[in-house]
């Protein structure tokens, strides 16, 4: 059976709070790292979240 093309990645807050989201990414189609502007409830603001490695 073939492996799934989708991997799980951690979107870590750049505000330094340690808050993160988990997202799926297809590395074959999307070669750049993910970067989103999302809500961080610990600082109660929208901040940039950057992709980091998800430890299992």
mmCIF file of the N, C-alpha and C atoms, coordinates in Angstrom:
data_MODEL
# 
_entry.id   MODEL 
# 
loop_
_atom_site.group_PDB 
_atom_site.id 
_atom_site.type_symbol 
_atom_site.label_atom_id 
_atom_site.label_alt_id 
_atom_site.label_comp_id 
_atom_site.label_asym_id 
_atom_site.label_entity_id 
_atom_site.label_seq_id 
_atom_site.pdbx_PDB_ins_code 
_atom_site.Cartn_x 
_atom_site.Cartn_y 
_atom_site.Cartn_z 
_atom_site.occupancy 
_atom_site.B_iso_or_equiv 
_atom_site.pdbx_formal_charge 
_atom_site.auth_seq_id 
_atom_site.auth_comp_id 
_atom_site.auth_asym_id 
_atom_site.auth_atom_id 
_atom_site.pdbx_PDB_model_num 
ATOM 1   N N  . UNK A 1 1  ? 0.838  -1.174 0.000  1.00 0.00 ? 1  UNK A N  1 
ATOM 2   C CA . UNK A 1 1  ? 0.000  0.000  0.000  1.00 0.00 ? 1  UNK A CA 1 
ATOM 3   C C  . UNK A 1 1  ? 0.889  1.246  0.000  1.00 0.00 ? 1  UNK A C  1 
ATOM 4   N N  . UNK A 1 2  ? 0.494  2.262  -0.749 1.00 0.00 ? 2  UNK A N  1 
ATOM 5   C CA . UNK A 1 2  ? 1.288  3.486  -0.870 1.00 0.00 ? 2  UNK A CA 1 
ATOM 6   C C  . UNK A 1 2  ? 1.121  4.368  0.367  1.00 0.00 ? 2  UNK A C  1 
ATOM 7   N N  . UNK A 1 3  ? 2.176  5.123  0.672  1.00 0.00 ? 3  UNK A N  1 
ATOM 8   C CA . UNK A 1 3  ? 2.113  6.063  1.784  1.00 0.00 ? 3  UNK A CA 1 
ATOM 9   C C  . UNK A 1 3  ? 1.291  7.282  1.375  1.00 0.00 ? 3  UNK A C  1 
ATOM 10  N N  . UNK A 1 4  ? 0.678  7.914  2.329  1.00 0.00 ? 4  UNK A N  1 
ATOM 11  C CA . UNK A 1 4  ? -0.083 9.126  2.083  1.00 0.00 ? 4  UNK A CA 1 
ATOM 12  C C  . UNK A 1 4  ? 0.854  10.273 1.709  1.00 0.00 ? 4  UNK A C  1 
ATOM 13  N N  . UNK A 1 5  ? 0.418  11.121 0.792  1.00 0.00 ? 5  UNK A N  1 
ATOM 14  C CA . UNK A 1 5  ? 1.238  12.253 0.357  1.00 0.00 ? 5  UNK A CA 1 
ATOM 15  C C  . UNK A 1 5  ? 1.158  13.415 1.340  1.00 0.00 ? 5  UNK A C  1 
ATOM 16  N N  . UNK A 1 6  ? 0.196  13.361 2.252  1.00 0.00 ? 6  UNK A N  1 
ATOM 17  C CA . UNK A 1 6  ? -0.039 14.467 3.177  1.00 0.00 ? 6  UNK A CA 1 
ATOM 18  C C  . UNK A 1 6  ? 0.725  14.235 4.486  1.00 0.00 ? 6  UNK A C  1 
ATOM 19  N N  . UNK A 1 7  ? 1.390  15.289 4.978  1.00 0.00 ? 7  UNK A N  1 
ATOM 20  C CA . UNK A 1 7  ? 2.072  15.217 6.270  1.00 0.00 ? 7  UNK A CA 1 
ATOM 21  C C  . UNK A 1 7  ? 1.464  16.248 7.215  1.00 0.00 ? 7  UNK A C  1 
ATOM 22  N N  . UNK A 1 8  ? 1.596  16.001 8.507  1.00 0.00 ? 8  UNK A N  1 
ATOM 23  C CA . UNK A 1 8  ? 1.127  16.952 9.513  1.00 0.00 ? 8  UNK A CA 1 
ATOM 24  C C  . UNK A 1 8  ? 2.276  17.862 9.907  1.00 0.00 ? 8  UNK A C  1 
ATOM 25  N N  . UNK A 1 9  ? 2.005  19.161 10.010 1.00 0.00 ? 9  UNK A N  1 
ATOM 26  C CA . UNK A 1 9  ? 3.006  20.134 10.431 1.00 0.00 ? 9  UNK A CA 1 
ATOM 27  C C  . UNK A 1 9  ? 2.426  20.996 11.541 1.00 0.00 ? 9  UNK A C  1 
ATOM 28  N N  . UNK A 1 10 ? 3.310  21.564 12.338 1.00 0.00 ? 10 UNK A N  1 
ATOM 29  C CA . UNK A 1 10 ? 2.916  22.453 13.430 1.00 0.00 ? 10 UNK A CA 1 
ATOM 30  C C  . UNK A 1 10 ? 3.068  23.890 12.952 1.00 0.00 ? 10 UNK A C  1 
ATOM 31  N N  . UNK A 1 11 ? 2.041  24.713 13.153 1.00 0.00 ? 11 UNK A N  1 
ATOM 32  C CA . UNK A 1 11 ? 2.120  26.150 12.876 1.00 0.00 ? 11 UNK A CA 1 
ATOM 33  C C  . UNK A 1 11 ? 2.333  26.841 14.209 1.00 0.00 ? 11 UNK A C  1 
ATOM 34  N N  . UNK A 1 12 ? 3.543  27.306 14.450 1.00 0.00 ? 12 UNK A N  1 
ATOM 35  C CA . UNK A 1 12 ? 3.945  27.857 15.740 1.00 0.00 ? 12 UNK A CA 1 
ATOM 36  C C  . UNK A 1 12 ? 3.846  29.379 15.737 1.00 0.00 ? 12 UNK A C  1 
ATOM 37  N N  . UNK A 1 13 ? 3.313  29.943 16.802 1.00 0.00 ? 13 UNK A N  1 
ATOM 38  C CA . UNK A 1 13 ? 3.130  31.390 16.919 1.00 0.00 ? 13 UNK A CA 1 
ATOM 39  C C  . UNK A 1 13 ? 4.476  32.110 17.000 1.00 0.00 ? 13 UNK A C  1 
ATOM 40  N N  . UNK A 1 14 ? 4.597  33.215 16.280 1.00 0.00 ? 14 UNK A N  1 
ATOM 41  C CA . UNK A 1 14 ? 5.817  34.025 16.342 1.00 0.00 ? 14 UNK A CA 1 
ATOM 42  C C  . UNK A 1 14 ? 5.780  34.995 17.522 1.00 0.00 ? 14 UNK A C  1 
ATOM 43  N N  . UNK A 1 15 ? 4.679  35.014 18.271 1.00 0.00 ? 15 UNK A N  1 
ATOM 44  C CA . UNK A 1 15 ? 4.583  35.886 19.448 1.00 0.00 ? 15 UNK A CA 1 
ATOM 45  C C  . UNK A 1 15 ? 5.359  35.314 20.633 1.00 0.00 ? 15 UNK A C  1 
ATOM 46  N N  . UNK A 1 16 ? 5.833  34.078 20.503 1.00 0.00 ? 16 UNK A N  1 
ATOM 47  C CA . UNK A 1 16 ? 6.629  33.483 21.571 1.00 0.00 ? 16 UNK A CA 1 
ATOM 48  C C  . UNK A 1 16 ? 5.821  32.894 22.707 1.00 0.00 ? 16 UNK A C  1 
ATOM 49  N N  . UNK A 1 17 ? 4.545  32.630 22.482 1.00 0.00 ? 17 UNK A N  1 
ATOM 50  C CA . UNK A 1 17 ? 3.697  32.100 23.540 1.00 0.00 ? 17 UNK A CA 1 
ATOM 51  C C  . UNK A 1 17 ? 3.727  30.581 23.608 1.00 0.00 ? 17 UNK A C  1 
ATOM 52  N N  . UNK A 1 18 ? 4.189  29.937 22.538 1.00 0.00 ? 18 UNK A N  1 
ATOM 53  C CA . UNK A 1 18 ? 4.183  28.482 22.500 1.00 0.00 ? 18 UNK A CA 1 
ATOM 54  C C  . UNK A 1 18 ? 2.890  27.904 21.959 1.00 0.00 ? 18 UNK A C  1 
ATOM 55  N N  . UNK A 1 19 ? 1.942  28.758 21.622 1.00 0.00 ? 19 UNK A N  1 
ATOM 56  C CA . UNK A 1 19 ? 0.667  28.297 21.079 1.00 0.00 ? 19 UNK A CA 1 
ATOM 57  C C  . UNK A 1 19 ? 0.869  27.856 19.636 1.00 0.00 ? 19 UNK A C  1 
ATOM 58  N N  . UNK A 1 20 ? 0.181  26.769 19.231 1.00 0.00 ? 20 UNK A N  1 
ATOM 59  C CA . UNK A 1 20 ? 0.345  26.288 17.864 1.00 0.00 ? 20 UNK A CA 1 
ATOM 60  C C  . UNK A 1 20 ? -0.933 25.658 17.337 1.00 0.00 ? 20 UNK A C  1 
ATOM 61  N N  . UNK A 1 21 ? -1.032 25.600 16.021 1.00 0.00 ? 21 UNK A N  1 
ATOM 62  C CA . UNK A 1 21 ? -2.079 24.896 15.309 1.00 0.00 ? 21 UNK A CA 1 
ATOM 63  C C  . UNK A 1 21 ? -1.423 23.720 14.600 1.00 0.00 ? 21 UNK A C  1 
ATOM 64  N N  . UNK A 1 22 ? -2.195 22.695 14.272 1.00 0.00 ? 22 UNK A N  1 
ATOM 65  C CA . UNK A 1 22 ? -1.704 21.574 13.475 1.00 0.00 ? 22 UNK A CA 1 
ATOM 66  C C  . UNK A 1 22 ? -2.413 21.628 12.135 1.00 0.00 ? 22 UNK A C  1 
ATOM 67  N N  . UNK A 1 23 ? -1.631 21.526 11.048 1.00 0.00 ? 23 UNK A N  1 
ATOM 68  C CA . UNK A 1 23 ? -2.176 21.603 9.706  1.00 0.00 ? 23 UNK A CA 1 
ATOM 69  C C  . UNK A 1 23 ? -1.631 20.470 8.852  1.00 0.00 ? 23 UNK A C  1 
ATOM 70  N N  . UNK A 1 24 ? -2.339 20.166 7.780  1.00 0.00 ? 24 UNK A N  1 
ATOM 71  C CA . UNK A 1 24 ? -1.882 19.166 6.826  1.00 0.00 ? 24 UNK A CA 1 
ATOM 72  C C  . UNK A 1 24 ? -1.241 19.873 5.645  1.00 0.00 ? 24 UNK A C  1 
ATOM 73  N N  . UNK A 1 25 ? -0.209 19.226 5.062  1.00 0.00 ? 25 UNK A N  1 
ATOM 74  C CA . UNK A 1 25 ? 0.486  19.822 3.928  1.00 0.00 ? 25 UNK A CA 1 
ATOM 75  C C  . UNK A 1 25 ? 0.955  18.705 3.002  1.00 0.00 ? 25 UNK A C  1 
ATOM 76  N N  . UNK A 1 26 ? 0.815  18.926 1.698  1.00 0.00 ? 26 UNK A N  1 
ATOM 77  C CA . UNK A 1 26 ? 1.320  17.999 0.702  1.00 0.00 ? 26 UNK A CA 1 
ATOM 78  C C  . UNK A 1 26 ? 2.667  18.523 0.210  1.00 0.00 ? 26 UNK A C  1 
ATOM 79  N N  . UNK A 1 27 ? 3.788  17.916 0.608  1.00 0.00 ? 27 UNK A N  1 
ATOM 80  C CA . UNK A 1 27 ? 5.102  18.437 0.243  1.00 0.00 ? 27 UNK A CA 1 
ATOM 81  C C  . UNK A 1 27 ? 5.417  18.299 -1.246 1.00 0.00 ? 27 UNK A C  1 
ATOM 82  N N  . UNK A 1 28 ? 4.697  17.440 -1.951 1.00 0.00 ? 28 UNK A N  1 
ATOM 83  C CA . UNK A 1 28 ? 4.922  17.296 -3.389 1.00 0.00 ? 28 UNK A CA 1 
ATOM 84  C C  . UNK A 1 28 ? 4.391  18.491 -4.169 1.00 0.00 ? 28 UNK A C  1 
ATOM 85  N N  . UNK A 1 29 ? 3.283  19.053 -3.705 1.00 0.00 ? 29 UNK A N  1 
ATOM 86  C CA . UNK A 1 29 ? 2.680  20.187 -4.404 1.00 0.00 ? 29 UNK A CA 1 
ATOM 87  C C  . UNK A 1 29 ? 3.086  21.535 -3.817 1.00 0.00 ? 29 UNK A C  1 
ATOM 88  N N  . UNK A 1 30 ? 3.260  21.588 -2.501 1.00 0.00 ? 30 UNK A N  1 
ATOM 89  C CA . UNK A 1 30 ? 3.590  22.833 -1.816 1.00 0.00 ? 30 UNK A CA 1 
ATOM 90  C C  . UNK A 1 30 ? 4.989  22.704 -1.225 1.00 0.00 ? 30 UNK A C  1 
ATOM 91  N N  . UNK A 1 31 ? 5.980  23.249 -1.927 1.00 0.00 ? 31 UNK A N  1 
ATOM 92  C CA . UNK A 1 31 ? 7.365  23.041 -1.499 1.00 0.00 ? 31 UNK A CA 1 
ATOM 93  C C  . UNK A 1 31 ? 7.829  24.076 -0.478 1.00 0.00 ? 31 UNK A C  1 
ATOM 94  N N  . UNK A 1 32 ? 7.202  25.244 -0.431 1.00 0.00 ? 32 UNK A N  1 
ATOM 95  C CA . UNK A 1 32 ? 7.584  26.279 0.534  1.00 0.00 ? 32 UNK A CA 1 
ATOM 96  C C  . UNK A 1 32 ? 6.940  26.002 1.883  1.00 0.00 ? 32 UNK A C  1 
ATOM 97  N N  . UNK A 1 33 ? 7.534  26.547 2.942  1.00 0.00 ? 33 UNK A N  1 
ATOM 98  C CA . UNK A 1 33 ? 6.972  26.380 4.277  1.00 0.00 ? 33 UNK A CA 1 
ATOM 99  C C  . UNK A 1 33 ? 5.710  27.231 4.419  1.00 0.00 ? 33 UNK A C  1 
ATOM 100 N N  . UNK A 1 34 ? 4.772  26.728 5.216  1.00 0.00 ? 34 UNK A N  1 
ATOM 101 C CA . UNK A 1 34 ? 3.512  27.436 5.429  1.00 0.00 ? 34 UNK A CA 1 
ATOM 102 C C  . UNK A 1 34 ? 3.719  28.616 6.370  1.00 0.00 ? 34 UNK A C  1 
ATOM 103 N N  . UNK A 1 35 ? 2.957  29.664 6.119  1.00 0.00 ? 35 UNK A N  1 
ATOM 104 C CA . UNK A 1 35 ? 2.989  30.854 6.974  1.00 0.00 ? 35 UNK A CA 1 
ATOM 105 C C  . UNK A 1 35 ? 1.613  31.497 6.890  1.00 0.00 ? 35 UNK A C  1 
ATOM 106 N N  . UNK A 1 36 ? 0.926  31.561 8.021  1.00 0.00 ? 36 UNK A N  1 
ATOM 107 C CA . UNK A 1 36 ? -0.422 32.117 8.073  1.00 0.00 ? 36 UNK A CA 1 
ATOM 108 C C  . UNK A 1 36 ? -0.507 33.177 9.156  1.00 0.00 ? 36 UNK A C  1 
ATOM 109 N N  . UNK A 1 37 ? -1.468 34.072 8.994  1.00 0.00 ? 37 UNK A N  1 
ATOM 110 C CA . UNK A 1 37 ? -1.789 35.051 10.030 1.00 0.00 ? 37 UNK A CA 1 
ATOM 111 C C  . UNK A 1 37 ? -3.065 34.556 10.691 1.00 0.00 ? 37 UNK A C  1 
ATOM 112 N N  . UNK A 1 38 ? -2.915 34.060 11.935 1.00 0.00 ? 38 UNK A N  1 
ATOM 113 C CA . UNK A 1 38 ? -4.036 33.467 12.652 1.00 0.00 ? 38 UNK A CA 1 
ATOM 114 C C  . UNK A 1 38 ? -4.114 34.050 14.071 1.00 0.00 ? 38 UNK A C  1 
ATOM 115 N N  . UNK A 1 39 ? -5.182 33.701 14.760 1.00 0.00 ? 39 UNK A N  1 
ATOM 116 C CA . UNK A 1 39 ? -5.439 34.228 16.093 1.00 0.00 ? 39 UNK A CA 1 
ATOM 117 C C  . UNK A 1 39 ? -4.668 33.447 17.156 1.00 0.00 ? 39 UNK A C  1 
ATOM 118 N N  . UNK A 1 40 ? -3.977 34.173 18.024 1.00 0.00 ? 40 UNK A N  1 
ATOM 119 C CA . UNK A 1 40 ? -3.293 33.583 19.174 1.00 0.00 ? 40 UNK A CA 1 
ATOM 120 C C  . UNK A 1 40 ? -4.051 34.023 20.429 1.00 0.00 ? 40 UNK A C  1 
ATOM 121 N N  . UNK A 1 41 ? -4.772 33.115 21.078 1.00 0.00 ? 41 UNK A N  1 
ATOM 122 C CA . UNK A 1 41 ? -5.584 33.506 22.233 1.00 0.00 ? 41 UNK A CA 1 
ATOM 123 C C  . UNK A 1 41 ? -4.769 33.923 23.449 1.00 0.00 ? 41 UNK A C  1 
ATOM 124 N N  . UNK A 1 42 ? -3.508 33.550 23.516 1.00 0.00 ? 42 UNK A N  1 
ATOM 125 C CA . UNK A 1 42 ? -2.696 33.919 24.681 1.00 0.00 ? 42 UNK A CA 1 
ATOM 126 C C  . UNK A 1 42 ? -2.312 35.390 24.666 1.00 0.00 ? 42 UNK A C  1 
ATOM 127 N N  . UNK A 1 43 ? -2.172 35.991 23.495 1.00 0.00 ? 43 UNK A N  1 
ATOM 128 C CA . UNK A 1 43 ? -1.897 37.429 23.412 1.00 0.00 ? 43 UNK A CA 1 
ATOM 129 C C  . UNK A 1 43 ? -3.120 38.196 22.923 1.00 0.00 ? 43 UNK A C  1 
ATOM 130 N N  . UNK A 1 44 ? -4.197 37.441 22.597 1.00 0.00 ? 44 UNK A N  1 
ATOM 131 C CA . UNK A 1 44 ? -5.467 37.989 22.115 1.00 0.00 ? 44 UNK A CA 1 
ATOM 132 C C  . UNK A 1 44 ? -5.280 38.892 20.897 1.00 0.00 ? 44 UNK A C  1 
ATOM 133 N N  . UNK A 1 45 ? -4.483 38.422 19.934 1.00 0.00 ? 45 UNK A N  1 
ATOM 134 C CA . UNK A 1 45 ? -4.226 39.153 18.697 1.00 0.00 ? 45 UNK A CA 1 
ATOM 135 C C  . UNK A 1 45 ? -4.049 38.167 17.555 1.00 0.00 ? 45 UNK A C  1 
ATOM 136 N N  . UNK A 1 46 ? -4.133 38.680 16.341 1.00 0.00 ? 46 UNK A N  1 
ATOM 137 C CA . UNK A 1 46 ? -3.748 37.911 15.165 1.00 0.00 ? 46 UNK A CA 1 
ATOM 138 C C  . UNK A 1 46 ? -2.251 38.111 14.961 1.00 0.00 ? 46 UNK A C  1 
ATOM 139 N N  . UNK A 1 47 ? -1.515 37.020 14.861 1.00 0.00 ? 47 UNK A N  1 
ATOM 140 C CA . UNK A 1 47 ? -0.068 37.068 14.652 1.00 0.00 ? 47 UNK A CA 1 
ATOM 141 C C  . UNK A 1 47 ? 0.295  36.073 13.549 1.00 0.00 ? 47 UNK A C  1 
ATOM 142 N N  . UNK A 1 48 ? 1.536  36.144 13.083 1.00 0.00 ? 48 UNK A N  1 
ATOM 143 C CA . UNK A 1 48 ? 2.013  35.224 12.060 1.00 0.00 ? 48 UNK A CA 1 
ATOM 144 C C  . UNK A 1 48 ? 2.375  33.892 12.708 1.00 0.00 ? 48 UNK A C  1 
ATOM 145 N N  . UNK A 1 49 ? 1.919  32.827 12.105 1.00 0.00 ? 49 UNK A N  1 
ATOM 146 C CA . UNK A 1 49 ? 2.252  31.470 12.529 1.00 0.00 ? 49 UNK A CA 1 
ATOM 147 C C  . UNK A 1 49 ? 3.109  30.860 11.434 1.00 0.00 ? 49 UNK A C  1 
ATOM 148 N N  . UNK A 1 50 ? 4.274  30.307 11.815 1.00 0.00 ? 50 UNK A N  1 
ATOM 149 C CA . UNK A 1 50 ? 5.182  29.708 10.852 1.00 0.00 ? 50 UNK A CA 1 
ATOM 150 C C  . UNK A 1 50 ? 5.295  28.209 11.088 1.00 0.00 ? 50 UNK A C  1 
ATOM 151 N N  . UNK A 1 51 ? 5.579  27.504 10.006 1.00 0.00 ? 51 UNK A N  1 
ATOM 152 C CA . UNK A 1 51 ? 5.663  26.050 10.069 1.00 0.00 ? 51 UNK A CA 1 
ATOM 153 C C  . UNK A 1 51 ? 6.879  25.589 10.868 1.00 0.00 ? 51 UNK A C  1 
ATOM 154 N N  . UNK A 1 52 ? 6.649  24.600 11.716 1.00 0.00 ? 52 UNK A N  1 
ATOM 155 C CA . UNK A 1 52 ? 7.713  23.950 12.481 1.00 0.00 ? 52 UNK A CA 1 
ATOM 156 C C  . UNK A 1 52 ? 7.478  22.456 12.423 1.00 0.00 ? 52 UNK A C  1 
ATOM 157 N N  . UNK A 1 53 ? 8.481  21.694 12.782 1.00 0.00 ? 53 UNK A N  1 
ATOM 158 C CA . UNK A 1 53 ? 8.369  20.242 12.736 1.00 0.00 ? 53 UNK A CA 1 
ATOM 159 C C  . UNK A 1 53 ? 7.492  19.745 13.883 1.00 0.00 ? 53 UNK A C  1 
ATOM 160 N N  . UNK A 1 54 ? 6.587  18.826 13.575 1.00 0.00 ? 54 UNK A N  1 
ATOM 161 C CA . UNK A 1 54 ? 5.692  18.262 14.574 1.00 0.00 ? 54 UNK A CA 1 
ATOM 162 C C  . UNK A 1 54 ? 6.331  17.009 15.146 1.00 0.00 ? 54 UNK A C  1 
ATOM 163 N N  . UNK A 1 55 ? 6.662  17.016 16.421 1.00 0.00 ? 55 UNK A N  1 
ATOM 164 C CA . UNK A 1 55 ? 7.268  15.847 17.044 1.00 0.00 ? 55 UNK A CA 1 
ATOM 165 C C  . UNK A 1 55 ? 6.178  14.835 17.354 1.00 0.00 ? 55 UNK A C  1 
ATOM 166 N N  . UNK A 1 56 ? 6.459  13.576 17.143 1.00 0.00 ? 56 UNK A N  1 
ATOM 167 C CA . UNK A 1 56 ? 5.447  12.538 17.339 1.00 0.00 ? 56 UNK A CA 1 
ATOM 168 C C  . UNK A 1 56 ? 5.631  11.810 18.623 1.00 0.00 ? 56 UNK A C  1 
# 
